[in-house]
Amino acid sequence: MPSYNVSILGFELSFKTDAQAQRVESARKLVEQRCNNMLKAGGKTLGKEKLLAYVALGLADDVLISNQRLDDLETRVGALLTKID
């Protein structure tokens, strides 16, 4: 399993994952982008830890919404397949 060293807002993170380097870099860029957007929106008084916590909550919410949409699509596809039969 590959090891990665990633820097986000000055925090150095080391971890192992089966994800490819491009995916790890894309994830890092997404977190940095969300942090920068939050700072531009007026979050400059937030500490780095709090900022990262808000970004994590936002990303978790995105995952939950995506999972709900996927469940809804699977239900709709199942209903359409039943009608086809």
Salt bridges, closest charged atoms under 4 A:
GLU25 OE2 - ARG28 NH2 2.67
ASP62 OD2 - ARG34 NH2 2.52
